[in-house]
Amino acid sequence: MRRFFALGLAAALGACATGGGGDRSPRSAALVGQTLEVRTAAGQVSTLRLGDGGAVTARFGGREVAGRWAMDGDELCFTWSGNFRECWPYAVPLRRGQTRAITSDRGNKVQVTAR
């Protein structure tokens, strides 16, 4: 599963351990509908689409994977396959076209661009 994140998400940016999406803060609301392009140090690119109700879809290498997202304090957390959780710093929202280098709580480093 770590390889999934390195290739597919390794990604971007809680209480998302099981359900996620319960945070109704203005920051969470601003993320709904946003698309993030994520590039790993190895050059793999994935695209994340953040949906309403905490749904997220990741596309990478011809694959598509569904998961959950939620804000947990100043972190944007993703849960994949029901139990694989990874959180990314998100204290300041990304503006469209802006790119930021971030490191997850699992040590994965990526460049994230808001589209």
Order of alpha helices (4+ residues) and beta strands (2+ residues): alpha-beta-beta-beta-beta-beta-beta-beta-beta
